[in-house]
Amino acid sequence: VTGLTSDVLVPAVDAGSAVSPDQLILDGARINLAALRDAAPVLETTAAAAAELDARAQNIDGTYLGLIDDARTQLQDQTGELSGLLHNTSLAAEIAPAMLGADGPRSYFIGSQTNAEARGTGGLLGGFGIVRAADGAVRVDDLASNRELRTNYQPLDLGPDFARTYGHSRPTVDFRNSNVSSHFPYAAQIWQSIWQQESGERVDGAVATDPVALSYVLEVVGPVTLPGGEKITADNVVELTESTAYSRFADNNAARKQYLQDVAAAVVQRMTGSISRPHALLKALGRAASEGRLAVWSANPDEQAVLAGTPLGHTVPEDSAPYAGVVVNNLGGNKLDYYLRREIEYTAGSCDGDTRSSTVTVRLSNDLPAGEYTNYVAGMFDNPVGAPFGANLTDLSLVATQGARLDKVTVNGTPAMNFTGKELGHPVYSVQLPVPMGSSVEIKYDLIEPTNPGKAQVPVQPLVDQPDVELDVPECS
């Protein structure tokens, strides 16, 4: 406790006053970079001290005495939370000044993902803009819809594994499939390449977000009003942009895309004005990042190395710990993933021996209500399996533990054909299936995987729903 006070809390409070949201976020979308950079050395030292104290606290053995054991658990929880907070703040102080233009102007491609049509990092690239940062002042230029993008760009080499696993969908040349992989740095590099071919400008990085993240921001900054007087709020922005807009502009795709552009522009204008609740805004952005709804990539290798270890990086980890990344990609070219509901279970046997059996079970439900829908919403751009109207034609991939081997995959108990690939050392097993309107489908992957050390991870793809995830994987040492 003495170490916690002298080595962590006192310097943290001193640094915290300089990097509090009220001091950092200024009016007009400006960030106080000098304060952040000045606090970096103290934050780094304090974060290291907090991590050391947390490690010591986590190693305290339990006891049968209830009051003492409760105190131990409380101390471990508090030191863990404090260590994580200081670690993240220290990382921000390390890379944010340069990324926000302290050492020269920066530019970033920002993509708005439409989760109603699922892609690996969230949803189809529906709109985009260019974020520019100089000396902490941030603005957004060139807001546009994906109508401005092409499907025949010059390809980008992202390595043989990427080409083998995803090359059939032409992700580096067709913007519609630019983010089929769940590893955001791939999508970011493709977007960088696309924008360079469009404009001649090579951006310094890329950002991805979605309407759900937008709703978190609107909870803080308040509703925005469109030129026609319509109010966009935290409660209606997801439904309006991912469902209602498709019926309202059923016969006018250009008008729908302009409407979505107007929504984005109104929110940007609000965020670049006066922010009355900066702490709440940071919490909203943190929530979006923790759910994978806000992702950031930097072309600077040192900055990217830091980002990759945080939720903002939205990366597939290059380690051998147990892993079950369940990834949905929409094959129909429709907007039925607004109605998709997911359940995910990852179970594995004991740590005895070099390998163990594991199972990843995914239940997909198509909750499209009865009604009349356009082909754009519920039809299919391509329908090789002859699925009925309203069926959600899905490519479901499992990014499995490194070294895992698929024994079999079944769809509703029936063995299914699968396609194999590799993602950063992880095997990828994909099945294609329709999920009929009003029905559910169960996909079960039975695997043999090594008893690798580490805590099991089940990243949740940021779609509209918040899926139930059950995890029963013993941690091996």
N, C-alpha and C positions, 0 to 999 in steps of 0.2 A: 504493500500500500504506500509506503514511503517513496519507493521508486516511481510508482504511478504518479504521485503528486509532484515530486521534484523534477523528474526526467520527462514527464509527458504532459500533465495537466497545466502546469505553470507556463512552460513555453508554448503549449498549444493555445492557451488563452491569449497570450501576447501576439502570436501570429494570427490567431483567429480574428482579432479585432481589425487587422489590416485586410483580411480576405473574406470578411463577412459579405453576404450578398448585397447589403445596402451600400457597402464601399466599392464593391467590384462592378456591379451593373449600374451604369449611368444612363441618363435619358438619351434617346436617339440611337439606341442599339450600339452603345459604346461600352467597352470593357476597360477597366482601370488596369492596364497591363503592368505599369510600374509597380503598383502595390503587390500584384501577384508575383512578379519576378523578384522583388525585394524579400518577400516572405519565403521564397523557395528553399534557401539553405536551412532555415530554422525548421521548416516543415519536413525536409528530408531527414534531419537528425531526429526530430520528434517521432516521425513515423517509424524509423528504425528502432528507437527505444520502445515504442509501443508494441512493435512486432515481437521484440525480445521478451517483454513482460507478458505478452499474450501467450507465447510459447511456454513460458514457465508456469503460467496459470493453468494452461490446458494439461500440463503434466502432473498436476496435483491429484493424488489418488483419492478415490471416494472413501467414504466411511459409513458405518452403520448408524451413526448418530444423526438423526434427521436434521436437527437445526444446523449442525456443522456442514452436513452435506448440501443442504439448501444454500448456505452461504457460499460454498465452493462453486456450485452451479451458477449462482448469481454473478460471482466474480468472473467466471469464465465467459459468461454471456456478455458482460459489460466490457471486459478487456477485448474480446473478439470484435464487438461492434465498434469500439473506439479505434482499434487497430485498423480495421477496414476503412473507416471514415478518414483517418489521417493518411493512410496509404493512398486513397483515391485523391485526396486534396493535394498531396505531395506530387502525384503524377500530373495533375492538372497544372500545378505551378511549374512543373518541369517542361511541358510541351505546349501549353496553351498560348503563352506570349508569342512565340515564333509562329504558331499556326494562325494566330489572329493578327499577324502583320507587324509585330514589333521590330523585326529585322528587315522589313521590306514587304510590299503588297503580296497578298496571297489570293488565289481564286480556287473555287470548288464547284464542281458539278453537283447540284442537288436534285435527286430524283424523287418524285412522289409516286409511291407504289399503290396500285389498286388491288386491295386484298380480295375483291370480288372475283378476280381471276388469278388464282394462286400461282406463284413462282417461288423458287427455292428460298430467296431472301425475304419473301412476303407476298408481293403481288406484281402484276404487270406494270412496267414503267409507263405511267399514264400521263405525266407531265414533268417538266423540269425547269430549272433556272440556273443561273450562275451567281454564286455567293462571292462577294469581294470583301476582303478585310485589309485594312491599313491602319496601323497604330491603334488597334482596338476598335475602330469604327467599322461596322458591318452593314452591308447593303446587299440587296438581291436584284440582279439585273436579268433581262432576257427571259422572263417567265413565258413559257410556251407549252403547248400540248404536244403529244407524241405524233400529231399529224405533220410536224416539222421534221420528223426523223425518217430514215429510210430503212430498207431491209436488204441492202446490198453493199454494205461497207467493206473495205479491205480487211481481211482477217487479221487476227492478233494471235500470236503463238503463246499459249499459256501452259505448254508442256504436253507430253504424250498421254498422260493419264487423263487430263482434262479433255483432250481431243477424242480419246477412245470412249470416255463415259458420256460426254455431252455433244460431241461433234455432229451427230445426226440431226440435232435441232439448230445447228448453225448459230450458236450464241454470240460469236464474236462479229458476225456480219449482219444479223437481224436483231434490231433493238427489242423485238417482242419476246425474244428468248435470252436476252442478255444476262438475266439473273436466275437461270434455272438451277445453278448450283447454290447450295445454302451457305457457301463460303463467300462472304461479302467482298473481300478484296478482289475476287475474280470479276464480279459485276462492276466494281469501281474502276478497275483497269479498262474494262470494255467501254464503260461510259466515257472515260478519259479519252480513249481512242476515237470513239464516235464523235465527241465534241471537237477534237482536233481536226478530224476529217471534214466536219461541218464548217468550222470557223477559222481554222489555222491556229487556234489558241490551245496550248497544252496546260490544262489546269493542274493545280498543285495537290488535288485530292478530290474526294467525292463523299457525299452525304446521302443517306436514304431515310425517308420517313413515310408515314401513312396517315390516313384519316383518323385512326384511333389515337395516334399520338397528337394529332391536331386537336382532338376533343379534350385531351389533358391540358393543352396550352390554353384553350378557350375557357376552361374552368377557372383559370387564373386571370387572364387579360379581359375576360368578359366577351359578350357577343359582338359580332361585326355585322354591319348592314351593307347589302349589295346595292349597286346603283338603282335597281328597281324597287328598293325598299324592303326586300326580304331579309329577315334576321337569321343569321347562322349562329347556333349556340353549341355548347358542349353536348347538349342532349340530342341535337338533331343532325349534327354534321356528318356522322357516319352513315346514317340511313339516307340522308339527302344525296350524298356523293356516291354511295355504293349501291343504292337501290332505286330511290325515287327518281333520280335524274334520268334513269334509263326508260322509265315509263313516261315521264314528262316530255322528254325529247325523243320519243320513240322513232319519229320519222326524220329527225334532224340531228345527225351525229355531230356535225360541226357546231351547232348551237349548244349541244350538251358539253362539248369540250370547252367552249368559250365560257359556259357557266362555271365549270370547274376551275378554269383559269381565274375567273372573277373572285371565286371563293378564296383561292390561294393568295391573290393579290390583296384582298381585304385583310386577311390575317397577317400577311407580311407588313402591311402598312401599320396595323395595330402594334405589332411587336417592335417595330422600329421607332415607335413613339415613346411616350412616358410609361415606364413600368412601375406601378405603385406597390407591387408585392414581389420583389425580386427573389426572396427566399422561396416563396411558393412556386415561382416559375422554375427555379432550379430543381425543386422537388418533382415538378411535372416532367421536366426533361429527363431527370434521373429515372423516373418510373418508366418513361418511354424506352430509355436505353436498356433497362433491366428486362423488359419484355421483348427486346430485339426490334422495337419499332423506330429506333433512332440508331443509325449505324454510321461510322466515320472511318474513312481510309485516307492515309497520307502517302504521297509519293516519296516523301523523305523517309529513308529506311530507319533512321533512329527513332523518329516520331511513330512510325508504323509499328516498330517493335514494342513500344509502350502501349499503343492502342490495342494491339493484338491480345494483350493480356487482360483486357477489360471488357465488360459487356458491350461497350461502344464498338469494339472491333468486329463483332459478329463473325467470328472465325470458327472453322472446324479445327480443333486442337491437334497439333502434331505430337501426340503422346499416346501411350498404350493403355491408359486407364479405361475401365469399362465405359462403353459409349453406345447410345442408341439415338441417332438423329433421324427422326421421322419427317420426311419431306414430301409435300404434295405439290405437283405441277398439273395445272389444268390442261387437258388435251383437247377440249372441245372448242376453245376460243370463245367461250361464253362467260357469263357473270354469275354462275351458280355457286361459287364458293362463298358468296355472302350468306348462303343458307347451309353451308357445310358445318357439321359438328363432329368433333374428334374425341376419342378416348384412347389413351395410350398406357400400356402396361409393359414393364421390363422386369423380368424375373431371372434369377440365375441360381445355380446350385452352390454347394459349399466350396471352400478354398482348398480342399484336400486334392492333391494331385496337380499336374501341370495344366489340365484343361477341365472344363465343366460345361454342362448343358445350360443353355439359356434360351429364353423365349421372349420375343417382342410381339405383343398383340395390339393391333390397331383396329378400332371400330369407327367406321365412317358413316355418318347419317346425312341424308339429303332431306332437309326440312323445308323444301320449297312448298309453299301452300298451294292448294288448288286455285286455279285462276287462269286468265289469259296473259300470255307473255310473248314478246317478240322473239324472233329467231336470234337476235343479238344477245338476248338475256338467257334464253333456255334452249336454243337450238345448238347446232354444232357446225363449226367451220369445216371440220373433217370428221367423218363417222365411219371408220373402217370396220367396226364391230356391229353396226346396225342397231345401236342402242336407241330406245324410244325417246321422243321429245321430252325434255325435262330431266333426263338422266344426266348425272355428273360424270363425265368421262375423265378418269383420273390416272395419272402416273404417280404411283406411290413408291418412294424409295426409302430404303433403310441404309443409313450410313452407320456401319457396325463397328465394333471394337477392332482395333488393329490385330491382325492374326486370326480373326474369327473365320469360321467356315460355315456356310449354309448347309444344313441337312435337308430341309424341305421348306416350302412355303405353300400355304393353303389359303383359298378364298372361300369362306363359308364351308370349311371342312374339305373342300375339293382341291387336290394338288394343282398348282398353277405354274405356268411357265414364267421364268424370270430372266431379266437381263442383268449382266454383271458389269461392274466397273470398279474404279478406285479413286478415292478422294484423299489426298495427303496421307497416304499410307493406310487408310481405312477401306475395307471392301464395301462396295455399294451394290445392293440387290434391289431391283426395280420390277414391279408388276404393274400391268395396265388393266384397268377394270372400270365398268360402269357402276355407278351407285344410283339406282332408280329413284325417281321422285317418291318421297314419302317412305323410303326404305333405308335399312342399315345393312352394311356389309362388314364382316369380320375377316381381317387378314392376319395370319399368324406365321411368323418367321421362327422356325426352330433351328438353333445354331449350336455349334461347338466352339467355345472361345477359350483363350488362355486365361489362367487365373492371374491376370496382371494386377499389380498393386495400384492403389488409387481409388478415389471415390467415384462411383458411377455417375455419369452425366446423361440427362435426357433434355437436350435443348428443345424449346417449344418454338416452332415456326410461327412468326407473327401474322396470323390471319384474323378474321373478325371475331371468332369465338375464343373463349378461354378454356382450353380442354382440360379434362380430368387426367391427371398423370399419377400412376401408381408405380412405385419403385420398390423392389425387394431383391437387392443384389448385395450379398455380403461383401464387405470391404476386405480385400486380401492385403497382406503385408509382404 
